[in-house]
């Protein structure tokens, strides 16, 4: 216990899924949390947006661990909103040590030539530009404080390999890797480490929906969870269909902790062997 004791973490997309799991896991190890989520429908995605009730549940679970949390409605498509939340969080908590640029959307499956300009640009604006905006909001404060720190960008196995009918998503997640490596070089003199995490399928609303299930089982009109699990397992080297959010959170915790104090510029797969298969 206490691996990030006394530190403050800024987490985007924190209302549910991986973001909520990250907030809880870091709080369990002593961090206070600055959390945001858009809390509204997102463009061109099969996933229903998180709600105020979802974010309130994240708050309740962090506070149950006797940690402090500021939770706000904010969208990674708005630099102004991100800047305001980060400034408020630092004003209340006095510091910022950890950034989890986690917010993202799923794509509507389509061949590249059938993907609309709107779909492609919206994906980049959330899953790549939103990650850059998140880092941009935090970096000046971290440099000024002089305490070093850890920035972790959420990419995907799709940031390390290609998937058919997902060009907008694959392009964005590959872009996150380039951004991560550049930030790692720029921020190294300030002892701010930057790494990326690359999950395989994770048991969250992003994949647990009819659109994604049909993508994986086009042979089924209404695929069941068991049908989906069978196809999803084929992606991974280990014989599992997906990982749990806490598996990604454990990797984030490691990268945020002093145990990883000299690890920077690394794309870390948490993928059951998907990228080597």
KEMARBA-506974 format. One line per field, with one value per atom (N, C-alpha, C, O): residue in one letter; x, y, z. Coordinates in steps of 0.02 Angstrom, whole numbers. Atoms other than C-alpha are relative to their C-alpha. Layout:
// residues N
r = c(a_...)
X = c(X_...)
Y = c(Y_...)
Z = c(Z_...)
// end
This chain:
// residues 277
r = c(x_x_x_x_x_x_x_x_x_x_x_x_x_x_x_x_x_x_x_x_x_x_x_x_x_x_x_x_x_x_x_x_x_x_x_x_x_x_x_x_x_x_x_x_x_x_x_x_x_x_x_x_x_x_x_x_x_x_x_x_x_x_x_x_x_x_x_x_x_x_x_x_x_x_x_x_x_x_x_x_x_x_x_x_x_x_x_x_x_x_x_x_x_x_x_x_x_x_x_x_x_x_x_x_x_x_x_x_x_x_x_x_x_x_x_x_x_x_x_x_x_x_x_x_x_x_x_x_x_x_x_x_x_x_x_x_x_x_x_x_x_x_x_x_x_x_x_x_x_x_x_x_x_x_x_x_x_x_x_x_x_x_x_x_x_x_x_x_x_x_x_x_x_x_x_x_x_x_x_x_x_x_x_x_x_x_x_x_x_x_x_x_x_x_x_x_x_x_x_x_x_x_x_x_x_x_x_x_x_x_x_x_x_x_x_x_x_x_x_x_x_x_x_x_x_x_x_x_x_x_x_x_x_x_x_x_x_x_x_x_x_x_x_x_x_x_x_x_x_x_x_x_x_x_x_x_x_x_x_x_x_x_x_x_x_x_x_x_x_x_x_x_x_x_x_x_x_x_x_x_x_x_x_x_x_x_x_x_x_x_x_x_x_x_x_x_x_x_x_x_x_x_x_x_x_x_x_x_x_x_x_x_x_x_x_x_x_x_x_x_x_x_x_x_x_x_x_x_x_x_x_x_x_x_x_x_x_x_x_x_x_x_x_x_x_x_x_x_x_x_x_x_x_x_x_x_x_x_x_x_x_x_x_x_x_x_x_x_x_x_x_x_x_x_x_x_x_x_x_x_x_x_x_x_x_x_x_x_x_x_x_x_x_x_x_x_x_x_x_x_x_x_x_x_x_x_x_x_x_x_x_x_x_x_x_x_x_x_x_x_x_x_x_x_x_x_x_x_x_x_x_x_x_x_x_x_x_x_x_x_x_x_x_x_x_x_x_x_x_x_x_x_x_x_x_x_x_x_x_x_x_x_x_x_x_x_x_x_x_x_x_x_x_x_x_x_x_x_x_x_x_x_x_x_x_x_x_x_x_x_x_x_x_x_x_x_x_x_x_x_x_x_x_x_x_x_x_x_x_x_x_x_x_x_x_x_x_x_x_x_x_x_x_x_x_x_x_x_x_x_x_x_x_x_x_x_x_x_x_x_x_x_x_x_x_x_x_x_x_x_x_x_x_x_x_x_x_x_x_x_x_x_x_x_x_x_x_x_x_x_x_x_x_x_x_x_x_x_x_x_x_x_x_x_x_x_x_x_x_x_x_x_x_x_x_x_x_x_x_x_x_x_x_x_x_x_x_x_x_x_x_x_x_x_x_x_x_x_x_x_x_x_x_x_x_x_x_x_x_x_x_x_x_x_x_x_x_x_x_x_x_x_x_x_x_x_x_x_x_x_x_x_x_x_x_x_x_x_x_x_x_x_x_x_x_x_x_x_x_x_x_x_x_x_x_x_x_x_x_x_x_x_x_x_x_x_x_x_x_x_x_x_x_x_x_x_x_x_x_x_x_x_x_x_x_x_x_x_x_x_x_x_x_x_x_x_x_x_x_x_x_x_x_x_x_x_x_x_x_x_x_x_x_x_x_x_x_x_x_x_x_x_x_x_x_x_x_x_x_x_x_x_x_x_x_x_x_x_x_x_x_x_x_x_x_x_x_x_x_x_x_x_x_x_x_x_x_x_x_x_x_x_x_x_x_x_x_x_x_x_x_x_x_x_x_x_x_x_x_x_x_x_x_x_x_x_x_x_x_x_x_x_x_x_x_x_x_x_x_x_x_x_x_x_x_x_x_x_x_x_x_x_x_x_x_x_x_x_x_x_x_x_x_x_x_x_x_x_x_x_x_x_x_x_x_x_x_x_x_x_x_x_x_x_x_x_x_x_x_x_x_x_x_x_x_x_x_x_x_x_x_x_x_x_x_x_x_x_x_x_x_x_x_x_x_x_x_x_x_x_x_x_x_x_x_x_x_x_x_x_x_x_x_x_x_x_x_x_x_x_x_x_x_x_x_x_x_x_x_x_x_x_x_x_x_x_x_x_x_x_x_x_x_x_x_x_x_x_x_x_x_x_x_x_x_x_x_x_x_x_x_x_x_x_x_x_x_x_x_x_x_x_x_x_x_x_x_x_x_x_x_x_x_x_x_x_x_x_x_x_x_x_x_x_x_x_x_x_x_x_x_x_x_x_x_x_x_x_x_x_x_x_x_x_x_x_x_x_x_x_x_x_x_x_x_x_x_x_x_x_x_x_x_x_x_x_x_x_x_x_x_x_x_x_x_x_x_x_x_x_x_x_x_x_x_x_x_x_x_x_x_x_x_x_x_x_x_x_x_x_x_x_x_x_x_x_x_x_x_x_x_x_x_x_x_x_x_x_x_x_x_x_x_x_x_x_x_x_x_x_x_x_x_x_x_x_x_x)
X = c(42_0_44_102_-34_50_51_97_-50_143_-2_47_4_81_-27_-63_23_50_19_76_-12_31_3_15_-1_23_-70_-120_64_-115_0_48_6_-177_-58_-112_51_-275_-20_23_24_-383_-57_-106_54_-489_-41_-15_44_-638_-10_-9_-2_-655_-68_-72_67_-843_-13_-54_13_-835_58_107_-49_-734_70_81_-69_-546_14_52_-13_-550_-21_16_21_-651_48_67_-46_-539_66_95_-63_-384_-6_38_10_-456_-1_30_5_-497_68_88_-64_-331_52_89_-48_-227_-19_24_22_-334_16_34_-18_-306_72_90_-71_-121_20_79_-16_-135_-8_5_5_-169_-67_-118_61_-297_-12_35_20_-392_-33_-77_36_-441_-29_8_34_-570_-45_-80_48_-663_-31_-5_32_-784_-46_-72_42_-883_-73_-109_68_-1047_-53_-104_48_-1136_15_69_-12_-1157_61_72_-60_-998_-14_-59_15_-990_20_72_-18_-995_32_85_-24_-973_-59_-113_55_-1078_-13_-60_4_-1054_-41_-29_39_-1181_45_84_-44_-1098_-13_-66_5_-1065_-47_-61_49_-1186_27_79_-18_-1179_-2_39_4_-1231_63_87_-62_-1080_58_95_-55_-961_-9_39_14_-1047_21_43_-21_-1012_76_101_-73_-828_19_63_-13_-828_-12_29_18_-914_52_70_-48_-791_69_103_-63_-639_-5_40_9_-708_-6_13_4_-745_69_76_-70_-556_35_95_-25_-535_50_98_-42_-455_-43_-105_35_-501_-7_36_10_-574_-39_-88_37_-629_-23_18_27_-744_-42_-87_32_-802_-21_9_20_-894_46_46_-45_-765_15_15_-10_-727_71_96_-69_-554_4_59_-1_-605_5_9_-4_-597_61_64_-59_-428_-19_9_21_-514_-29_-13_28_-613_53_54_-54_-460_44_60_-42_-355_-33_0_36_-489_-3_7_4_-509_68_73_-68_-322_19_46_-17_-300_-39_-11_40_-443_26_31_-26_-374_65_74_-63_-201_-11_23_15_-273_-25_-9_27_-363_49_55_-43_-235_73_112_-68_-74_53_110_-51_12_-33_-93_22_-2_59_111_-56_106_-11_36_16_15_-55_-103_52_-83_-17_27_25_-189_-45_-104_38_-246_-38_-16_36_-376_-62_-82_63_-531_7_56_-1_-574_-68_-111_61_-712_15_71_-5_-742_-23_-61_17_-759_-63_-83_50_-903_36_67_-39_-830_-19_-77_11_-808_66_120_-59_-686_25_-14_-29_-567_-34_-48_30_-644_-73_-101_70_-817_-6_-61_1_-768_-8_28_12_-836_55_88_-47_-726_-17_27_21_-829_20_47_-18_-804_75_97_-73_-616_26_67_-24_-589_-23_15_24_-699_42_57_-41_-598_67_90_-64_-434_-8_35_9_-505_-8_14_7_-550_61_93_-48_-426_73_117_-69_-270_8_49_-7_-292_-21_9_21_-385_54_60_-56_-236_54_81_-48_-120_-25_14_27_-236_6_21_-5_-237_71_81_-70_-48_17_51_-14_-42_-26_5_29_-155_43_47_-36_-45_74_101_-73_134_27_74_-30_164_0_47_4_106_53_84_-48_216_71_112_-67_369_13_66_-8_341_11_50_-6_322_69_94_-67_488_3_55_2_431_5_-3_2_448_-71_-118_67_301_-5_45_12_223_-62_-115_57_110_-8_39_14_27_-56_-112_48_-63_-31_4_34_-194_-4_-37_4_-167_-41_-96_37_-219_47_100_-35_-155_-3_42_7_-218_48_52_-53_-79_66_114_-61_49_-9_40_13_-35_-65_-103_59_-172_-59_-50_61_-352_-43_-51_42_-464_-64_-89_63_-616_4_-47_-9_-544_53_91_-56_-431_3_57_-1_-485_28_66_-21_-456_74_112_-69_-292_46_100_-41_-225_8_63_-3_-269_45_86_-37_-195_74_117_-71_-34_28_85_-22_-25_17_63_-14_-30_72_105_-68_133_52_100_-46_221_0_53_6_156_36_73_-31_213_76_109_-72_389_29_81_-22_405_-3_44_6_341_52_79_-51_459_67_103_-63_606_-2_45_5_545_0_27_10_504_53_54_-52_651_44_60_-41_755_-35_-2_38_616_-18_-57_15_611_-75_-102_70_435_2_24_-1_415_-65_-119_60_294_2_51_6_237_-71_-116_67_89_-18_25_27_-21_-41_-77_31_-87_-42_-17_42_-234_-24_-31_42_-313_-73_-86_69_-501_-6_24_11_-556_-75_-115_71_-721_-29_-37_30_-796_-55_-60_52_-943_27_-11_-27_-824_-3_-12_5_-826_-64_-86_59_-978_-63_-104_59_-1106_-13_31_22_-1201_42_56_-38_-1101_67_85_-65_-933_-8_32_11_-1002_-15_9_14_-1070_62_70_-63_-902_41_70_-39_-820_-35_-3_38_-960_-49_-110_45_-1027_-42_-91_39_-1089_-63_-105_57_-1217_-42_-14_44_-1368_-3_-1_2_-1378_48_27_-49_-1216_-9_-25_3_-1218_68_118_-63_-1084_48_108_-42_-1021_28_85_-24_-1011_57_108_-51_-913_64_118_-59_-797_42_104_-36_-751_42_101_-38_-700_52_107_-47_-616_61_116_-56_-510_50_110_-44_-440_52_103_-48_-353_61_115_-51_-249_41_17_-42_-104_-22_-27_26_-163_-73_-109_68_-327_-53_-88_52_-438_-31_3_32_-565_15_16_-13_-526_31_29_-27_-440_-50_-99_43_-521_31_92_-27_-504_57_105_-52_-399_67_119_-63_-268_36_97_-29_-240_20_72_-14_-248_63_101_-62_-111_62_113_-56_2_9_66_-4_-40_31_74_-28_-2_75_112_-72_168_36_87_-33_212_-1_43_6_154_42_57_-35_251_75_101_-73_433_34_93_-27_456_21_64_-14_460_37_29_-28_564_46_56_-44_681_-29_8_33_555_-36_-82_34_506_7_55_0_463_-18_0_14_395_-73_-117_68_239_-9_21_7_181_-65_-119_61_60_-26_13_35_-66_-53_-112_39_-137_-8_-29_5_-132_37_19_-39_-5_-29_-9_34_-115_49_44_-42_23_56_90_-50_139_-33_2_33_7_-3_-29)
Y = c(-60_0_63_61_-64_182_11_50_-6_166_68_88_-69_339_46_93_-39_409_74_90_-72_598_31_91_-27_616_15_-8_-20_689_-22_-11_26_609_33_41_-27_688_-54_-79_55_560_23_51_-16_589_-63_-119_57_479_-42_-103_34_437_-23_-50_16_408_-75_-96_72_222_-35_-3_38_83_6_7_-4_97_63_60_-62_278_-6_15_10_234_-48_-36_48_85_32_18_-35_196_43_45_-44_320_-40_-21_42_182_-30_-30_34_92_49_32_-50_250_25_37_-21_303_-53_-37_53_133_4_-17_-6_171_70_87_-62_344_65_118_-61_467_35_2_-39_606_8_4_7_619_64_92_-49_753_-38_-66_43_670_40_86_-31_724_-52_-107_39_650_47_95_-43_725_-3_47_9_654_21_51_-14_672_-47_-75_43_574_22_82_-15_563_-13_-52_5_578_-66_-93_55_432_-60_-84_56_294_-43_-17_43_142_-1_-34_4_171_58_116_-52_266_37_6_-40_409_-12_-33_6_406_55_104_-45_495_32_13_-30_607_-51_-48_53_455_-43_-65_39_360_36_6_-37_498_5_2_-2_511_-66_-66_64_326_-4_-31_-3_353_40_20_-42_492_-39_-37_37_382_-54_-64_54_240_26_-5_-30_353_26_15_-28_441_-56_-46_57_271_-25_-60_18_245_55_52_-56_406_42_68_-44_498_57_51_-58_668_-6_-35_2_687_62_82_-51_831_-31_-57_31_771_52_82_-53_886_-27_-73_12_879_41_103_-35_922_-47_-108_38_866_11_67_-5_828_36_50_-39_918_75_115_-70_1082_13_-9_-18_1148_45_38_-46_1283_-38_-23_39_1156_-40_-42_38_1047_45_28_-47_1196_22_26_-24_1255_-54_-38_53_1086_-13_-21_11_1059_55_42_-57_1233_-4_9_6_1205_-57_-50_56_1036_16_-1_-19_1105_51_49_-50_1252_-33_-10_34_1131_-50_-54_54_991_19_-14_-26_1090_-28_-6_31_981_-43_-56_48_867_-43_-18_46_713_-52_-74_55_588_23_54_-14_609_-65_-99_56_472_26_42_-22_526_-60_-93_63_389_7_-42_-8_463_-20_-3_20_388_-27_-42_27_329_-59_-65_56_171_23_70_-19_176_-37_-88_35_131_-40_-10_40_-15_16_20_-13_24_-8_4_-1_-4_72_119_-67_143_45_103_-42_203_17_62_-14_198_41_59_-41_296_73_98_-70_472_45_28_-50_625_16_21_-18_667_-53_-37_55_495_0_-7_4_498_58_48_-59_675_0_19_3_652_-49_-35_49_498_30_22_-31_594_53_61_-57_741_-24_11_27_632_-43_-31_51_488_18_-15_-23_580_73_87_-70_768_11_52_-6_748_-23_5_23_653_55_69_-56_794_59_89_-55_924_-14_30_19_829_12_41_-11_828_74_98_-71_1010_38_86_-33_1060_-12_32_19_971_20_37_-6_994_65_61_-61_1178_0_23_3_1148_-48_-34_50_994_26_15_-28_1083_53_55_-54_1234_-27_1_28_1125_-31_-30_28_1039_-66_-84_64_874_-61_-117_56_767_-23_17_27_652_-52_-70_54_523_15_29_-8_544_-66_-92_64_387_11_31_-8_392_-67_-116_63_260_-7_32_18_186_-65_-68_62_9_-48_-29_47_-150_26_13_-31_-56_57_84_-49_69_-33_2_36_-67_-47_-75_42_-166_23_62_-22_-146_-48_-107_39_-205_23_83_-16_-212_35_23_-37_-96_44_55_-43_15_53_70_-43_137_64_86_-62_292_-13_27_18_205_-18_4_21_124_60_64_-59_289_42_65_-39_381_-33_0_34_249_-7_-7_-4_239_70_77_-68_428_13_51_-8_416_-23_6_25_316_52_64_-53_451_59_87_-55_584_-18_23_22_483_4_29_0_462_71_85_-69_646_35_70_-30_702_-28_9_30_580_34_47_-35_664_72_95_-70_841_9_58_-9_812_-35_-26_35_703_47_30_-45_853_22_44_-20_889_-61_-55_63_708_-17_-46_20_690_-56_-47_60_517_-6_10_8_480_-69_-87_67_306_-10_30_16_226_-71_-115_66_77_-25_14_29_-40_-62_-118_57_-147_-39_-11_39_-288_17_70_-11_-303_4_-37_-9_-241_-2_25_8_-284_66_77_-65_-110_13_-25_-15_-30_12_7_-14_12_-61_-54_60_-169_-40_-79_39_-239_35_60_-29_-176_-37_-71_40_-246_13_-33_-17_-154_-36_-65_33_-220_-76_-110_72_-394_-23_-76_19_-397_7_-31_-6_-336_-64_-87_60_-487_-64_-115_59_-607_18_16_-19_-552_-58_-49_59_-730_-8_-51_5_-702_64_119_-59_-587_34_95_-27_-566_-41_-84_39_-632_6_60_1_-681_17_21_-13_-641_-58_-49_59_-819_0_-18_-5_-795_50_37_-52_-635_-23_-10_23_-714_-47_-45_47_-851_36_19_-37_-727_45_51_-44_-609_-38_-12_42_-750_-13_-22_15_-780_55_44_-56_-609_-11_13_1_-656_-64_-116_60_-776_-40_-101_34_-815_-18_19_23_-913_35_3_-39_-773_47_67_-43_-665_74_112_-70_-501_5_-43_-13_-425_43_68_-41_-331_70_78_-67_-143_4_42_-4_-173_-23_-2_21_-259_59_64_-60_-96_48_81_-45_2_-20_23_23_-106_22_40_-22_-64_76_100_-72_121_16_60_-11_114_-12_28_13_36_57_81_-53_168_66_108_-62_306_0_52_7_240_8_9_-6_260_-66_-66_63_77_6_-30_-11_140_66_98_-68_295_15_73_-12_270_-30_-41_26_201_57_87_-52_325_-16_-48_12_319_-71_-94_71_142_-12_11_24_71_-67_-117_60_-59_-37_-13_38_-192_-35_-64_41_-264_-36_-17_22_-373_-75_-100_74_-559_-28_-80_23_-575_16_-15_-13_-499_25_6_-30_-400_-46_-29_48_-551_-58_-101_57_-667_9_-34)
Z = c(0_0_0_22_-3_-22_-55_-47_54_-188_-34_-66_26_-242_55_41_-58_-68_-7_-23_1_-63_-70_-76_68_-252_-25_4_29_-359_-73_-110_68_-520_-37_-9_44_-663_-50_-87_41_-755_-44_-19_46_-910_-14_-12_12_-952_62_59_-65_-768_26_81_-26_-754_5_45_0_-790_-35_-55_37_-870_27_88_-21_-867_42_90_-38_-805_73_117_-70_-650_35_92_-30_-619_17_70_-13_-632_62_105_-58_-507_65_114_-60_-382_17_75_-14_-401_26_73_-25_-379_69_111_-66_-232_52_109_-46_-152_23_78_-15_-158_23_24_-35_-82_-39_-12_40_-225_9_21_9_-230_-75_-115_70_-394_-26_7_40_-519_-58_-99_49_-631_-45_-23_45_-786_-45_-54_52_-910_-39_-11_42_-1054_21_16_-26_-985_-52_-34_53_-1152_-58_-63_57_-1313_-40_-50_39_-1415_-74_-91_71_-1604_-31_-15_46_-1724_37_18_-39_-1596_21_32_-20_-1550_75_98_-73_-1364_28_10_-33_-1259_49_85_-43_-1165_74_94_-73_-978_26_-8_-30_-862_64_90_-64_-710_56_103_-50_-608_-2_50_5_-675_35_73_-31_-622_76_114_-72_-452_33_90_-28_-427_7_56_-7_-462_61_100_-58_-333_64_110_-60_-205_16_74_-12_-228_20_61_-21_-214_72_112_-68_-59_51_109_-46_19_20_71_-15_15_41_53_-40_117_-38_-10_41_-28_-27_-31_27_-99_-76_-109_72_-273_-21_12_35_-383_-66_-104_61_-523_-37_-8_39_-663_-68_-96_69_-826_-45_-41_46_-959_-57_-50_62_-1136_-24_-26_24_-1203_-67_-91_62_-1363_15_-32_-19_-1265_43_100_-40_-1210_58_113_-52_-1110_60_117_-55_-1008_36_98_-31_-977_43_100_-38_-923_65_117_-60_-802_54_112_-50_-717_31_92_-27_-699_49_102_-44_-626_66_119_-61_-502_44_105_-39_-450_36_94_-32_-418_54_106_-51_-323_64_119_-59_-206_30_91_-26_-192_5_39_-8_-214_-45_-43_42_-342_-54_-52_50_-494_-18_-40_9_-512_-55_-87_45_-623_-48_-27_50_-784_-36_-60_38_-860_-55_-43_57_-1033_-28_-76_10_-1041_-45_-77_36_-1126_-73_-106_71_-1294_-21_21_28_-1408_-45_-71_47_-1510_-69_-76_68_-1698_-23_5_37_-1810_-54_-98_48_-1911_-72_-90_71_-2095_-37_-8_42_-2236_-7_-3_1_-2255_-51_-36_53_-2418_15_-17_-18_-2338_64_84_-60_-2183_-19_-62_17_-2189_29_77_-27_-2165_73_115_-67_-2012_51_104_-46_-1932_14_71_-8_-1964_42_87_-36_-1900_72_117_-69_-1746_41_99_-36_-1698_19_76_-17_-1709_53_97_-46_-1614_72_118_-68_-1463_19_70_-20_-1465_-10_18_9_-1522_22_67_-19_-1511_72_107_-70_-1346_48_103_-41_-1276_2_56_2_-1333_42_79_-40_-1256_75_114_-70_-1092_26_79_-19_-1086_2_47_5_-1139_61_84_-59_-993_62_105_-61_-866_1_54_2_-925_30_70_-29_-881_76_107_-73_-702_28_79_-24_-684_-6_38_8_-753_53_84_-49_-641_71_109_-67_-486_13_69_-8_-518_37_64_-37_-441_-45_-22_47_-597_-9_-5_7_-626_-55_-86_49_-740_-40_-11_45_-891_-37_-67_33_-958_-50_-32_54_-1125_-17_-27_17_-1161_-76_-110_70_-1333_-5_22_12_-1384_-33_-59_44_-1461_-72_-112_66_-1615_-11_-66_9_-1583_-19_-34_16_-1618_-60_-86_58_-1757_-32_-3_37_-1886_11_25_0_-1882_-58_-70_57_-2033_22_77_-12_-2041_62_95_-60_-1904_-13_32_18_-1996_42_61_-39_-1899_70_96_-68_-1732_0_43_5_-1784_-11_19_13_-1851_63_78_-61_-1690_52_83_-52_-1577_-18_27_20_-1680_13_35_-13_-1667_72_87_-71_-1478_16_58_-12_-1484_-20_16_22_-1584_47_62_-48_-1466_65_92_-62_-1315_-5_41_6_-1381_-3_25_5_-1424_68_88_-66_-1254_48_89_-44_-1168_-9_39_13_-1252_26_58_-20_-1220_75_101_-72_-1037_42_103_-38_-987_42_99_-43_-928_63_111_-59_-804_44_91_-36_-740_-2_45_12_-808_-51_-108_42_-881_-39_-13_42_-1023_-33_-66_27_-1073_-27_-13_24_-1161_19_27_-16_-1118_-59_-91_60_-1252_19_16_-18_-1197_-61_-116_46_-1293_17_47_-19_-1274_77_113_-72_-1101_13_-25_-18_-1017_24_84_-14_-1027_-52_-100_50_-1121_-70_-118_66_-1264_-46_-106_41_-1323_13_-29_-17_-1235_-26_11_33_-1360_-65_-91_58_-1507_-62_-100_60_-1641_-2_-52_-2_-1585_-3_-35_2_-1557_-72_-93_70_-1735_-44_-92_37_-1801_6_-43_-12_-1723_-22_-36_21_-1770_-56_-46_56_-1940_-24_-61_20_-1963_42_27_-45_-1824_-4_0_2_-1838_67_72_-68_-1650_44_81_-37_-1574_75_101_-72_-1392_29_-7_-33_-1264_-11_-20_11_-1286_-71_-82_69_-1475_-5_-37_1_-1450_34_9_-38_-1322_-42_-40_42_-1444_-52_-63_50_-1578_31_5_-34_-1457_25_23_-24_-1385_-56_-43_56_-1559_-11_-43_6_-1549_44_27_-52_-1398_-1_-23_-7_-1370_61_58_-59_-1194_-12_-46_15_-1195_41_81_-33_-1130_-52_-99_50_-1224_10_-38_-16_-1136_69_108_-66_-986_38_9_-42_-842_8_1_-8_-812_50_40_-52_-656_-27_-1_29_-763_-32_-28_29_-855_56_52_-56_-692_37_59_-33_-616_-39_-9_41_-762_7_12_-10_-745_68_72_-67_-559_0_29_4_-594_-34_-9_37_-723_38_29_-39_-605_63_91_-64_-456_-8_-64_1_-408_-22_-37_25_-456_-74_-97_70_-636_-10_-63_1_-598_-58_-75_57_-745_-64_-113_60_-870_-35_-7_39_-1005_-74_-95_72_-1190_-19_-74_11_-1176_-17_20_13_-1261_35_14_-41_-1134_-18_-2_13_-1198_63_101_-50_-1075_-41_-39_58_-1210_-7_-60_4_-1168_-62_-88_57_-1309_-68_-117_64_-1444_-54_-112_52_-1530_-24_-72_24_-1546_-37_-63_31_-1616_-76_-111)
// end
